[in-house]
Amino acid sequence: MFRSLRVRNYRMFVAGGAVSNIGTWLQRTAQDWLVLDLTHGSAAALGLTTALQFLPMLLFGLFGGVLADRYPKRPILIVAQSLMALLALSIGTLTMLGAAQVWHVYVMAFALGLIACVEVPTRQSFVVEMVGRDVLSNAIALNASVFNLARVVGPAVAGVLIYLLGGTGPLFLINGLTFVGVISSLVFMRKAELNPVEPVARAKGQLREGLRYVLQRQELLMPIMLVAFTSLFVQSFSMSIALMARQVFGAGASSFGLASSMFAVGALGGALLAARRARPSPKLLMAGALGFGLFQIACGLAPFYPVYLVLLIPTGIAMITINTAANASVQLATSPAMRGRVMGIYILVFTGGAPLGAPLIGWLSDLVGVRTGVMISGGLTVVGIGLAVLLTRLIGSRVRQPVLAVA
């Protein structure tokens, strides 16, 4: 289960990332709570914040993947992590001074999204340079485990800290400091033990080349199409948790943190199970997507808060099954020279659904109620699975040289 941790550079990266991810989840919880406080509980404002954070990926994510192939990955990550730390310290200072306004949060969310356009595909494709192909699937699953361990700890601690410290400002500052861990791990890696891919020389048509590469390979197209449809609600589910906890069950900050942590407990368990698999199967990916849709519906029907908390655990397992199985499938089926561009496409569809899904959930919640909105989201997830399979087959049979020549 932990075989990739034998690699020193990866072990340092995971340790630094664990600290930073806890800070990230402190900030995500604080950000949701701050927006709800500043807008007097507006679901639409919360949806807009989530959309702004993921919108840059939708607009510029493909170009981020091209940059990840063109330049050495470790320096890119150091710069990106430093910029994210600066943003966290800035919004934290504004909040502590009582000067924060909702537009400040919107700007920060959009700026984080811009940085993520380059940072995320670079970080995803950097993993194989640390560990090699033999244990890549294990390393991806352990990354998800660390991320979701932080997701267990972060929101629960955030809820307590918001109560004890009397506001969200200190949590942004704490997150800014936690970036020291991951930046230090990148700076002090042993370069000789890395397996860097030779950067791709700048040339015309590299973005089209990446798209053509994916379209012509069924083993890449299927997981990417499935993620494209399910990400509408996977990436926005933390927003659903906030709305259910606060508006349906009347939970306070600490209880809201508990709900996020229960969801993350399931995700952590699912990630650890994924770490034991040598290679994910397409059936596993489909089962995870279907389970996520069905458990969303069950969460919307939960009669009491304790029942809702319990249902969040299998929902988290299903969510992480989609994420880890799709990520590993795509990376293992991609050649090293194309990995940055392919991961740029993957991250685009993985995160690009949020600018559509988050406002949709907010609008549905305001229009028909939070419970009904969550159940509709689950139903649309199930429908999306069928559409993904159908479109994959259609594209696979029609997108060949004549179509690609036009592109």
C-alpha positions as CSV (number, residue, x, y, z in Angstrom):
1,M,0.0,0.0,0.0
2,F,2.9,2.4,0.8
3,R,5.5,1.2,-1.6
4,S,6.0,4.5,-3.4
5,L,7.1,6.1,-0.1
6,R,10.4,4.2,-0.4
7,V,11.4,7.0,-2.8
8,R,13.0,9.8,-0.8
9,N,12.0,12.7,-3.0
10,Y,8.4,11.5,-3.1
11,R,8.4,11.0,0.6
12,M,9.5,14.6,1.1
13,F,6.9,15.8,-1.3
14,V,4.1,13.9,0.4
15,A,5.2,15.2,3.8
16,G,5.3,18.8,2.7
17,G,2.1,18.4,0.8
18,A,0.3,16.9,3.9
19,V,1.1,20.1,5.9
20,S,0.1,22.3,3.0
21,N,-3.1,20.4,2.2
22,I,-4.3,20.8,5.8
23,G,-3.9,24.5,5.4
24,T,-5.7,24.4,2.1
25,W,-8.7,22.8,3.7
26,L,-8.6,25.3,6.5
27,Q,-8.8,28.0,3.9
28,R,-11.5,26.3,1.8
29,T,-13.8,26.0,4.9
30,A,-13.0,29.5,6.0
31,Q,-13.6,30.8,2.5
32,D,-17.1,29.2,2.3
33,W,-18.0,30.5,5.7
34,L,-16.7,34.0,5.0
35,V,-18.7,34.3,1.9
36,L,-21.9,33.1,3.7
37,D,-21.2,35.7,6.5
38,L,-20.5,38.6,4.1
39,T,-23.6,37.8,2.0
40,H,-26.0,36.8,4.8
41,G,-26.2,33.2,3.6
42,S,-26.5,33.6,-0.2
43,A,-26.2,30.3,-2.0
44,A,-25.8,32.1,-5.3
45,A,-22.8,34.0,-3.9
46,L,-21.2,30.8,-2.7
47,G,-21.8,29.2,-6.1
48,L,-20.2,32.3,-7.8
49,T,-17.1,32.0,-5.6
50,T,-16.6,28.4,-6.5
51,A,-17.2,29.1,-10.2
52,L,-14.7,31.9,-10.2
53,Q,-12.0,29.6,-8.7
54,F,-12.5,27.0,-11.4
55,L,-13.3,29.3,-14.4
56,P,-9.7,30.0,-15.3
57,M,-9.1,26.3,-15.7
58,L,-12.0,26.2,-18.2
59,L,-10.6,29.1,-20.1
60,F,-6.8,28.5,-20.0
61,G,-6.3,25.0,-18.6
62,L,-5.1,23.6,-21.9
63,F,-2.4,26.2,-22.2
64,G,-1.2,25.3,-18.7
65,G,-0.6,21.7,-19.9
66,V,1.5,23.0,-22.8
67,L,3.7,25.0,-20.4
68,A,4.1,21.9,-18.2
69,D,5.6,20.0,-21.2
70,R,7.8,22.9,-22.3
71,Y,9.6,23.8,-19.0
72,P,11.2,22.0,-16.0
73,K,8.4,21.2,-13.6
74,R,10.1,21.7,-10.2
75,P,10.8,25.5,-10.6
76,I,7.2,26.0,-11.9
77,L,5.8,24.4,-8.7
78,I,8.0,26.5,-6.4
79,V,6.8,29.7,-8.0
80,A,3.2,28.7,-8.1
81,Q,3.2,27.6,-4.4
82,S,4.8,30.9,-3.4
83,L,2.1,32.9,-5.2
84,M,-0.7,30.9,-3.5
85,A,0.9,31.5,-0.1
86,L,1.0,35.3,-0.8
87,L,-2.7,35.3,-1.8
88,A,-3.7,33.5,1.5
89,L,-1.7,36.0,3.6
90,S,-3.3,38.9,1.8
91,I,-6.9,37.9,2.3
92,G,-6.2,36.8,5.8
93,T,-4.8,40.3,6.6
94,L,-7.8,42.0,5.1
95,T,-10.2,39.8,7.1
96,M,-8.3,40.4,10.3
97,L,-8.5,44.1,9.8
98,G,-12.2,43.9,9.2
99,A,-11.8,45.2,5.7
100,A,-12.7,42.1,3.7
101,Q,-15.5,42.4,1.2
102,V,-17.1,39.7,-0.9
103,W,-15.4,41.0,-4.0
104,H,-12.0,40.5,-2.3
105,V,-12.9,36.8,-2.0
106,Y,-14.0,36.7,-5.6
107,V,-10.7,38.2,-6.8
108,M,-8.7,35.8,-4.6
109,A,-10.7,32.8,-5.9
110,F,-10.1,33.8,-9.5
111,A,-6.4,34.4,-8.9
112,L,-6.0,31.0,-7.3
113,G,-7.7,29.5,-10.4
114,L,-5.3,31.2,-12.7
115,I,-2.3,29.8,-10.8
116,A,-3.9,26.4,-10.8
117,C,-4.1,26.4,-14.6
118,V,-0.3,25.8,-14.6
119,E,0.3,24.3,-11.2
120,V,-2.1,21.4,-11.3
121,P,-1.1,19.7,-14.6
122,T,2.5,20.4,-13.7
123,R,2.2,18.8,-10.3
124,Q,0.2,15.8,-11.6
125,S,2.8,15.1,-14.3
126,F,5.7,15.7,-11.9
127,V,4.7,12.6,-9.8
128,V,6.0,10.1,-12.4
129,E,9.4,12.0,-12.5
130,M,9.7,11.3,-8.8
131,V,8.7,7.7,-8.6
132,G,8.8,6.2,-12.2
133,R,6.0,4.3,-14.0
134,D,6.2,1.1,-11.9
135,V,4.7,2.6,-8.7
136,L,2.9,5.5,-10.4
137,S,-0.6,4.2,-9.7
138,N,0.3,3.7,-6.0
139,A,1.8,7.2,-5.8
140,I,-1.4,8.7,-7.3
141,A,-3.6,6.9,-4.8
142,L,-1.3,7.9,-1.9
143,N,-1.5,11.5,-3.1
144,A,-5.3,11.2,-2.9
145,S,-5.0,9.7,0.6
146,V,-2.9,12.6,1.9
147,F,-5.3,15.1,0.3
148,N,-8.3,13.4,1.9
149,L,-6.6,13.0,5.3
150,A,-6.1,16.7,5.2
151,R,-9.8,17.0,4.2
152,V,-10.7,15.0,7.3
153,V,-8.5,17.1,9.6
154,G,-8.8,20.5,7.9
155,P,-12.6,21.3,8.0
156,A,-13.0,19.8,11.5
157,V,-10.1,22.0,12.9
158,A,-11.4,24.9,10.8
159,G,-14.8,24.8,12.4
160,V,-13.3,24.8,15.9
161,L,-10.8,27.6,15.1
162,I,-13.5,29.8,13.6
163,Y,-15.4,29.4,16.9
164,L,-12.3,29.8,19.2
165,L,-10.7,32.7,17.3
166,G,-13.9,34.5,16.5
167,G,-13.6,34.6,12.8
168,T,-12.1,33.3,9.6
169,G,-9.1,35.6,9.2
170,P,-6.5,33.6,11.2
171,L,-7.2,30.5,9.1
172,F,-6.1,32.3,5.9
173,L,-2.9,33.3,7.7
174,I,-2.3,29.8,9.0
175,N,-2.7,28.5,5.4
176,G,-0.2,31.0,4.1
177,L,2.4,29.7,6.6
178,T,1.7,26.0,5.8
179,F,3.1,26.5,2.2
180,V,6.5,26.5,3.8
181,G,6.3,22.7,4.0
182,V,5.7,21.9,0.3
183,I,8.0,24.7,-0.9
184,S,10.8,23.3,1.3
185,S,10.3,19.8,0.0
186,L,10.7,21.0,-3.6
187,V,13.8,23.1,-2.9
188,F,15.6,20.3,-1.0
189,M,14.9,17.4,-3.3
190,R,17.8,15.4,-4.7
191,K,17.9,16.4,-8.3
192,A,20.1,13.4,-9.2
193,E,17.3,11.0,-8.1
194,L,14.6,12.6,-10.3
195,N,13.7,11.2,-13.7
196,P,12.9,14.4,-15.6
197,V,11.3,14.3,-19.0
198,E,13.2,16.3,-21.6
199,P,11.2,19.5,-22.1
200,V,9.4,19.7,-25.4
201,A,10.7,22.5,-27.7
202,R,8.3,25.3,-28.5
203,A,6.5,24.7,-31.7
204,K,3.2,25.6,-33.5
205,G,0.3,23.2,-33.1
206,Q,1.3,21.6,-29.8
207,L,-2.2,22.2,-28.3
208,R,-3.9,20.6,-31.3
209,E,-1.4,17.7,-31.1
210,G,-2.5,17.0,-27.5
211,L,-6.1,17.1,-28.4
212,R,-5.5,14.8,-31.4
213,Y,-3.6,12.4,-29.2
214,V,-6.5,12.0,-26.8
215,L,-9.2,11.8,-29.5
216,Q,-7.4,8.9,-31.2
217,R,-7.0,6.8,-28.1
218,Q,-10.1,5.1,-26.5
219,E,-8.2,4.3,-23.3
220,L,-7.7,8.1,-22.8
221,L,-11.0,9.3,-24.2
222,M,-13.3,7.2,-22.1
223,P,-12.1,8.2,-18.6
224,I,-11.7,11.9,-19.7
225,M,-15.3,11.9,-21.1
226,L,-16.7,10.3,-17.9
227,V,-14.9,12.8,-15.7
228,A,-16.1,15.7,-18.0
229,F,-19.8,14.8,-17.1
230,T,-19.4,13.8,-13.5
231,S,-17.1,16.8,-12.6
232,L,-20.1,19.1,-12.8
233,F,-21.1,17.9,-9.4
234,V,-18.0,16.2,-8.0
235,Q,-16.1,19.5,-7.8
236,S,-19.1,21.3,-6.3
237,F,-20.1,18.8,-3.7
238,S,-18.3,20.7,-0.9
239,M,-20.7,23.5,-1.6
240,S,-23.7,21.1,-1.3
241,I,-22.3,20.0,2.1
242,A,-22.2,23.6,3.2
243,L,-25.7,24.3,2.1
244,M,-27.2,21.1,3.6
245,A,-25.4,21.6,6.9
246,R,-26.3,25.3,7.3
247,Q,-29.7,25.7,5.6
248,V,-31.3,22.3,6.0
249,F,-30.0,21.1,9.3
250,G,-29.2,24.5,10.9
251,A,-25.6,23.4,11.8
252,G,-23.1,25.8,13.2
253,A,-19.4,26.2,12.1
254,S,-18.1,23.2,14.1
255,S,-20.9,20.9,12.9
256,F,-20.4,22.1,9.3
257,G,-16.7,21.1,9.7
258,L,-17.8,17.7,11.0
259,A,-19.9,17.1,7.8
260,S,-16.9,17.9,5.6
261,S,-14.7,15.6,7.6
262,M,-17.2,12.7,7.4
263,F,-17.2,13.1,3.6
264,A,-13.4,13.1,3.7
265,V,-13.3,10.0,5.9
266,G,-15.0,8.1,3.1
267,A,-12.6,9.6,0.5
268,L,-9.6,8.7,2.6
269,G,-10.8,5.1,2.9
270,G,-11.4,4.9,-0.8
271,A,-8.0,6.3,-1.6
272,L,-6.2,3.7,0.7
273,L,-8.2,0.9,-1.0
274,A,-7.1,2.4,-4.4
275,A,-3.5,2.3,-3.3
276,R,-3.6,-1.5,-3.1
277,R,-4.6,-1.9,-6.8
278,A,-1.9,-2.2,-9.4
279,R,-4.0,-0.7,-12.1
280,P,-7.6,0.5,-12.1
281,S,-10.2,-1.0,-14.4
282,P,-12.9,0.7,-16.5
283,K,-15.6,-1.1,-14.5
284,L,-14.3,0.4,-11.3
285,L,-14.4,3.8,-12.8
286,M,-18.0,3.3,-13.9
287,A,-19.0,1.9,-10.5
288,G,-17.6,4.9,-8.7
289,A,-19.4,7.4,-11.0
290,L,-22.8,5.5,-10.6
291,G,-22.3,5.2,-6.8
292,F,-21.6,8.9,-6.5
293,G,-24.8,9.8,-8.3
294,L,-27.0,7.5,-6.2
295,F,-25.5,8.5,-2.9
296,Q,-26.1,12.2,-3.8
297,I,-29.8,11.4,-4.1
298,A,-29.6,9.5,-0.8
299,C,-28.0,12.5,0.9
300,G,-30.8,14.8,-0.3
301,L,-33.3,12.4,1.3
302,A,-31.6,12.1,4.7
303,P,-34.2,12.8,7.4
304,F,-31.8,13.7,10.2
305,Y,-28.3,15.2,10.5
306,P,-26.7,12.0,11.9
307,V,-28.1,10.0,8.9
308,Y,-26.7,12.6,6.5
309,L,-23.3,12.4,8.2
310,V,-23.2,8.6,7.7
311,L,-24.3,8.8,4.1
312,L,-21.4,11.2,3.4
313,I,-18.9,8.4,4.0
314,P,-19.9,6.1,1.0
315,T,-20.4,9.3,-1.1
316,G,-16.7,10.1,-0.3
317,I,-15.6,6.6,-1.3
318,A,-17.4,6.8,-4.6
319,M,-16.0,10.3,-5.3
320,I,-12.4,9.3,-4.7
321,T,-12.8,6.1,-6.8
322,I,-13.7,8.3,-9.8
323,N,-10.7,10.6,-9.1
324,T,-8.0,8.0,-8.6
325,A,-9.1,5.5,-11.2
326,A,-9.4,8.2,-13.9
327,N,-6.2,9.9,-13.0
328,A,-4.1,6.7,-13.0
329,S,-5.8,5.4,-16.2
330,V,-4.9,8.5,-18.1
331,Q,-1.3,8.9,-16.8
332,L,-0.5,5.2,-17.4
333,A,-1.8,5.3,-21.0
334,T,0.1,8.5,-21.9
335,S,3.6,8.9,-23.3
336,P,6.1,11.0,-21.3
337,A,6.4,13.7,-24.0
338,M,2.6,14.2,-24.1
339,R,1.9,13.9,-20.3
340,G,1.7,17.6,-19.5
341,R,-0.8,18.3,-22.4
342,V,-2.9,15.3,-21.7
343,M,-3.0,16.1,-18.0
344,G,-3.9,19.7,-18.9
345,I,-6.9,18.3,-20.8
346,Y,-7.8,15.9,-18.0
347,I,-7.6,18.7,-15.3
348,L,-9.6,21.0,-17.6
349,V,-12.5,18.6,-17.7
350,F,-12.0,17.5,-14.1
351,T,-12.2,21.1,-12.7
352,G,-14.0,22.8,-15.6
353,G,-17.4,21.5,-14.6
354,A,-17.4,23.6,-11.4
355,P,-18.0,27.0,-13.1
356,L,-21.2,25.3,-14.5
357,G,-22.1,23.0,-11.7
358,A,-21.6,25.4,-8.7
359,P,-23.9,28.1,-10.0
360,L,-26.4,25.4,-11.1
361,I,-26.5,23.9,-7.6
362,G,-26.8,27.4,-6.1
363,W,-29.6,28.3,-8.5
364,L,-31.5,25.1,-7.9
365,S,-31.1,25.4,-4.2
366,D,-32.6,28.9,-4.2
367,L,-35.3,27.9,-6.6
368,V,-36.6,24.5,-5.4
369,G,-34.8,24.1,-2.1
370,V,-31.4,22.6,-1.1
371,R,-32.7,19.0,-0.7
372,T,-34.3,18.9,-4.1
373,G,-31.2,20.6,-5.7
374,V,-28.9,17.9,-4.3
375,M,-31.2,15.1,-5.5
376,I,-31.4,16.6,-9.0
377,S,-27.6,16.8,-9.0
378,G,-27.4,13.1,-8.3
379,G,-29.9,12.3,-11.0
380,L,-27.9,14.4,-13.5
381,T,-24.7,12.6,-12.6
382,V,-26.3,9.3,-13.5
383,V,-27.6,10.7,-16.8
384,G,-24.1,12.0,-17.4
385,I,-22.6,8.5,-17.3
386,G,-24.8,7.4,-20.1
387,L,-24.0,10.5,-22.2
388,A,-20.2,9.9,-21.6
389,V,-20.4,6.4,-22.9
390,L,-22.5,7.4,-25.9
391,L,-20.3,10.3,-26.9
392,T,-17.1,8.3,-26.4
393,R,-18.4,5.7,-28.9
394,L,-19.5,8.3,-31.4
395,I,-16.2,10.2,-31.2
396,G,-14.2,7.0,-31.4
397,S,-16.0,6.0,-34.6
398,R,-16.0,9.4,-36.3
399,V,-13.0,11.4,-35.2
400,R,-10.2,10.2,-37.5
401,Q,-7.9,11.8,-39.9
402,P,-10.5,13.7,-42.0
403,V,-11.9,15.4,-38.9
404,L,-8.6,16.0,-37.3
405,A,-7.2,17.6,-40.5
406,V,-9.9,20.3,-40.2
407,A,-8.9,20.9,-36.5
